[in-house]
Amino acid sequence: MCWITTSKASGTSEMPNRLKTGIPEFDEMLGGGFLQGDAVMLAGGPGTGKTNLALEYLLAGIASDQAGIYLSF
């Protein structure tokens, strides 16, 4: 299981920002990426790509000058 939490946008009434996952096809399925401020849980069996998605998301954040952290237990 993997949790991805994004930072909340500062109280605007505009359309919510979308944060790219780093996987263009997945971003397209999500309508542009994760909604800023949402918590996302990824669940699946071994070998389904949860860790790969989390790492791609972190790399996309680094490319956009965003802070990130990866914890594994």
BELNOR-V469089 format. One line per field, one symbol per residue. ss: DSSP state (@ for helix, = for strand, . for the rest). psi: psi as a letter, one per 30 degrees, with the letter a starting at -180 (. if undefined). A space follows every 10 residues. Layout:
ss: ???
psi: ???
This chain:
ss: .====..... .......==. ...@@@@@@. ...==...== ==.......@ @@@@@@@@@@ @@@....... ...
psi: kkkkklkkkj ilglkkkkkk ffjeeeeeeg gfakkkflkk kkkllkgfge eeeeeeeeee eefghkllkk kk.
